[in-house]
């Protein structure tokens, strides 16, 4: 009976710990790449409502790739549409594997999830709706092996 109580307490502690890791996440969305083939002319789209322009955020790009993905990196175009109508466009390199081919992402089986910290301590200058558009920027017109793309915003304390 004591062993069972310890197991239940351990499980509850683990659940509490894992749920507290997500406590500061204010936005987390992942979008599937249609058919597992990402055309260079198609973008994934995210809309985030920001009301706090004083706090800082950690801005992550989240990549779910298969182990059949043939590259160790992924180039992306990120277009940001600000609430006032201004637009910026950045080119981002996401490193998914080391030089020997070992995947950085976590996960079991043939799908790996890699969280890339794009901008630490980001402060949004305006309140309102921000729109983010992400396109693949590799040399292939159609990219295979990328299953899902997402963004996550974690508020700093």
Secondary structure, DSSP 8 states (H G I E B T S, - for coil): -HHHHHHHHHHHHHHHHHHHHTTTEEEEEEEE-GGGEEETT-EEEEEEEE--SSS-EEEEEEEEEETT---SEEEEEEEEE-TTS-EEEEEEEEE-B-TT--B-SB-STTEEEEEEEEEEEE--SS-EEEEEEEEE-SSSSEEESEEEEEEEEEE--
